[in-house]
Amino acid sequence: MPIWSKLKGLFTQGSKTPPMPDLDIAVPESHELEAILRDLERLSAILTLDGEADFVVGVNIAIDHLKSALAFPAEVKEFFHRAADTYRSMWGGMGSLTDFYIVNGSPEERAALGHEYGELIKRLNQHL
């Protein structure tokens, strides 16, 4: 059978995408969740201070999920995973948080906020 016939068969037959495996990501202790929450809140403040309006929405959604994780211990895993998924969805590719840098303020203010932003991102990327 020619290769084109085989390829055509792949696209015309009903194919199902296999389900994603359930990743068992460890949920941090409540004091660590509180530290992550503080870092996300500070990240939101820095983005807002710089006039960024798009990423702030995603960061604030992740904040809401973490607050829910702390408020509802029985559902902490689900809410933590939602927060982590939301945060990770803003990374990678053009126009993502990887491209963000501080643009407003004096050179000294930009440098200080840029350094703080970098430290926050390092910590958040380790936990989320």
C-alpha positions in Angstrom: 0.0 0.0 0.0 1.5 3.4 -1.0 2.5 5.7 1.8 -0.2 8.3 0.8 -2.9 5.8 1.3 -1.6 5.0 4.8 -1.5 8.7 5.7 -4.9 9.3 4.3 -6.2 6.5 6.5 -4.8 8.1 9.6 -6.7 11.3 8.9 -10.0 9.8 7.8 -10.4 7.1 10.4 -11.8 8.2 13.8 -8.8 8.7 16.0 -8.9 9.4 19.7 -6.3 11.3 21.6 -5.2 9.3 24.6 -6.0 10.9 27.9 -3.3 12.8 29.7 -1.9 10.9 32.7 -2.9 12.3 36.1 0.3 13.8 37.4 0.7 13.4 41.1 2.3 16.7 41.9 3.1 17.2 45.6 1.1 19.9 47.2 3.1 22.2 49.5 2.3 22.6 53.2 0.0 25.5 54.1 2.9 27.7 55.2 4.5 27.2 51.8 1.2 27.9 50.0 1.0 31.1 52.0 4.5 32.1 50.8 3.6 31.2 47.2 0.5 33.3 47.6 2.5 36.3 48.9 4.9 36.0 45.9 2.0 35.9 43.4 0.4 38.9 45.1 3.7 40.8 44.9 4.1 39.7 41.2 0.5 41.1 40.5 1.4 44.4 42.2 4.6 44.7 40.2 2.8 44.0 36.9 0.0 46.5 37.8 2.6 49.1 38.9 4.2 48.8 35.5 0.9 49.1 33.7 0.7 45.5 32.5 -3.0 44.5 32.1 -3.0 41.1 30.4 -0.8 38.9 32.6 -2.3 40.4 35.7 -5.6 38.7 34.9 -3.9 35.2 34.9 -1.9 35.9 38.0 -5.0 37.1 39.8 -6.8 33.9 38.8 -3.9 31.8 40.2 -4.1 33.9 43.4 -7.8 33.1 43.7 -7.1 29.4 43.3 -4.4 29.5 46.0 -6.8 31.4 48.3 -9.3 28.6 47.8 -6.7 26.0 48.4 -6.0 27.6 51.8 -9.7 28.1 52.6 -10.8 24.6 51.7 -8.2 22.0 52.9 -10.2 19.1 51.7 -9.8 20.4 48.1 -6.3 21.7 48.4 -4.8 19.5 45.7 -7.4 20.4 43.1 -7.1 24.2 43.8 -3.3 24.1 43.9 -3.2 22.3 40.6 -5.5 24.9 39.1 -3.3 27.7 40.4 -0.2 25.9 39.0 -1.8 25.2 35.6 -3.0 28.8 35.3 0.5 30.1 36.2 2.3 27.7 33.8 -0.1 28.6 31.0 1.5 32.1 30.9 4.9 30.7 30.1 6.7 29.8 26.9 6.5 31.2 23.4 6.4 34.7 22.1 4.4 37.1 24.0 4.5 35.1 27.2 5.8 36.1 30.7 9.3 35.1 29.5 9.2 38.2 27.4 8.1 40.6 30.1 10.4 43.3 31.5 9.8 46.5 33.5 9.3 49.5 31.2 8.0 52.3 33.4 9.9 54.3 36.0 13.4 55.7 36.3 16.3 53.5 35.4 16.9 52.9 39.1 13.3 51.9 39.7 13.3 49.7 36.7 16.4 48.0 37.8 15.1 47.4 41.4 11.7 46.1 40.2 13.4 44.0 37.5 15.6 42.4 40.1 12.7 41.8 42.5 10.6 40.4 39.5 13.4 38.0 38.6 13.7 36.7 42.2 9.9 36.2 42.4 9.8 34.3 39.2 12.7 32.1 40.3 10.8 31.1 43.5 7.4 30.8 41.8 8.9 28.6 39.0 10.3 26.2 41.6 6.9 25.8 43.3 4.4 26.1 40.5 
